[in-house]
Amino acid sequence: MSRFWSIRRGRPAGASAAVERVEHLEPVELYTAAALVTGVVEANGRRLSDLLNEAPALWLRDVSVTPYASGVAVSPGQDGQWQSVDLVDVLLVMPPDHASSKGMRLHRRQQRARISIGDFIVTGNLHLPSGVTHQEYRARRPVAFLPVTQATAYSTTDPAWERVAPVLLVNSTRVTDIQDVLTIL
C-alpha cells in the first residue's frame, strides 16, 4: 500500500497568503481502507467531484485521522496547516452538502447499483446517459470518482458501521464489482 500522506505541506496551488475566509472552507470525509480522514477543503464554489477528478491529491486543512481499529482520532499536523492527501488510497468521499447550480446539473437516467469497494458496499443511483451501461460509461469517460446519489454505505467487516448520504463519491479505480439493481427512469 502506498503512503497515504504526502510529505508535501504548505498551501494548495492558488491559495493566497492573505487571511483566509473561513466561510469558504467546507467539511469533507474521506474513507480509506484503514481510517476515516476528516478536514476542510477550499472548493471555491466548485464541486468536490470536479476537484477530485482533476488532481492526484486533495489539499485539506485541520486534518484528523481516525483508524477504524482504534476509533481514536489523531491529527497528523498542526491545526490551520494545509496537508496534501494522496487520492490513490481513498475509497469513498462524503462531500459537503452542496447544491450545484442548475447549469452544472445533468439530467440522466438513474441506475440503482450495488458497488463493492474495499471492505465497503455502496448502494445508490449512478447517473448514466440514456441507453448506456455503467461499464460503457466508465470505458468512454474514465473518471477517478463516480458520484452516487441517495447512497448508503456499509462495512462488510463491521455490521454496526453504516453511512447514508445524498451524495457519495466512489473511487472508480478501486471498485471491484458493480451490480445493477434497478433502473429508475
C-alpha positions in Angstrom: 0.0 0.0 0.0 1.3 3.4 -0.9 1.9 6.2 1.6 -1.4 7.9 2.4 0.0 11.2 3.5 2.2 13.1 1.1 5.3 14.7 2.5 4.2 18.0 0.8 3.0 20.6 3.3 2.1 24.2 2.8 -0.7 25.7 0.8 -2.8 24.4 -2.1 -1.9 25.9 -5.5 -3.6 29.3 -6.0 -4.2 29.9 -2.2 -3.1 33.3 -1.2 -1.1 34.1 1.9 -3.8 36.6 3.0 -6.0 35.9 5.9 -8.4 33.1 4.8 -12.1 33.4 4.9 -13.4 30.5 6.9 -16.8 30.6 5.3 -15.3 29.2 2.1 -14.0 26.1 3.8 -16.2 23.1 3.6 -16.0 19.9 5.7 -15.2 16.6 3.9 -14.9 13.0 5.0 -12.5 10.6 3.2 -12.7 6.9 3.8 -9.6 4.7 3.2 -9.2 1.0 3.8 -7.8 1.7 7.3 -9.2 5.1 8.5 -11.6 7.9 8.3 -9.9 11.2 7.4 -11.8 14.5 8.1 -10.8 18.0 7.3 -11.9 21.1 5.4 -11.4 21.8 1.8 -11.4 25.1 -0.1 -13.6 24.4 -3.1 -14.1 28.0 -4.2 -17.6 27.2 -5.3 -16.6 24.2 -7.4 -18.0 20.7 -6.9 -15.7 18.4 -4.9 -16.1 15.7 -7.6 -14.5 18.1 -10.1 -11.6 18.7 -7.8 -11.1 15.0 -7.2 -11.2 14.2 -10.9 -8.6 16.8 -11.8 -5.7 16.1 -9.5 -3.9 13.1 -7.9 -4.2 14.8 -4.4 -6.6 16.9 -2.4 -5.5 19.7 -0.1 -7.1 19.6 3.4 -6.8 21.8 6.5 -7.5 20.8 10.1 -7.0 17.2 9.3 -8.0 14.4 11.7 -7.4 10.7 11.1 -9.5 8.1 13.0 -8.3 4.5 12.4 -11.2 2.1 12.3 -9.4 -0.4 14.6 -8.9 2.0 17.5 -11.6 4.6 16.9 -9.2 7.3 18.4 -8.7 10.4 16.3 -5.2 11.7 15.8 -4.0 14.9 14.0 -1.0 14.3 11.7 -0.3 18.1 11.5 -1.0 21.3 13.3 -4.4 23.0 13.2 -4.6 25.5 10.4 -2.0 23.8 8.4 -2.8 22.6 4.9 -1.9 19.0 4.0 -1.9 17.1 0.8 -3.8 13.8 0.7 -2.9 11.3 -1.9 -6.2 10.1 -3.5 -5.0 6.7 -4.6 -5.8 5.2 -1.2 -9.1 6.9 -0.8 -12.1 4.6 -1.3 -15.1 6.8 -0.6 -15.6 10.6 -0.2 -18.5 12.2 1.6 -18.7 15.7 0.2 -20.2 18.7 2.0 -23.9 19.4 1.3 -23.7 21.5 -1.8 -26.4 22.3 -4.3 -24.8 22.8 -7.7 -26.1 25.5 -10.0 -28.8 24.3 -12.4 -26.4 24.8 -15.3 -24.0 22.2 -13.9 -26.7 19.5 -13.3 -27.1 16.8 -15.9 -30.4 15.1 -16.1 -29.8 11.4 -16.8 -31.3 8.0 -16.4 -30.6 6.7 -12.9 -29.3 3.2 -12.5 -29.6 1.8 -8.9 -26.4 -0.1 -8.3 -24.6 -2.1 -5.7 -20.9 -1.3 -5.6 -18.1 -3.3 -3.9 -15.0 -1.3 -2.9 -12.5 -2.5 -0.3 -14.4 -3.6 2.8 -17.4 -1.4 1.8 -20.6 -1.9 -0.1 -22.3 1.1 -1.5 -25.9 1.1 -2.9 -27.2 4.2 -4.7 -28.0 5.8 -8.0 -25.5 6.1 -10.8 -26.5 8.8 -13.3 -25.9 7.5 -16.9 -26.7 8.7 -20.4 -29.7 7.0 -21.9 -29.0 3.6 -23.4 -25.5 3.3 -21.8 -24.5 0.8 -19.2 -22.2 1.7 -16.4 -19.4 -0.4 -18.0 -19.7 1.6 -21.3 -19.9 4.9 -19.4 -16.8 4.1 -17.4 -14.9 3.0 -20.5 -15.9 6.1 -22.5 -15.5 8.7 -19.8 -12.9 7.4 -17.3 -13.2 9.4 -14.1 -11.5 8.7 -10.8 -14.5 9.4 -8.6 -18.1 8.4 -9.6 -20.9 10.3 -7.9 -23.5 8.0 -6.4 -26.7 9.7 -5.2 -29.2 8.6 -2.5 -26.3 6.5 -1.2 -26.0 4.0 1.6 -22.6 2.6 2.5 -21.9 -0.2 4.9 -18.9 -2.2 6.1 -18.5 -5.8 5.3 -16.3 -6.3 8.4 -18.3 -4.1 11.0 -22.0 -4.7 11.0 -22.6 -1.6 13.0 -20.9 0.7 10.5 -23.3 2.4 8.1 -23.5 5.8 6.4 -26.3 7.4 4.5 -25.7 10.4 2.3 -27.4 12.4 -0.5 -24.1 12.0 -2.5 -21.1 9.7 -2.0 -18.1 9.8 -4.3 -16.7 6.4 -5.1 -13.1 5.9 -6.3 -13.7 4.0 -9.6 -10.1 2.8 -9.8 -10.7 0.8 -6.6 -14.1 -0.7 -7.4 -14.1 -4.5 -7.5 -17.7 -5.0 -8.7 -20.8 -3.1 -9.8 -24.1 -4.8 -10.0 -27.2 -3.3 -11.5 -30.1 -3.4 -9.1 -32.9 -1.3 -10.7 -33.3 1.3 -13.5 -35.2 4.4 -12.5 -36.5 6.5 -15.4 
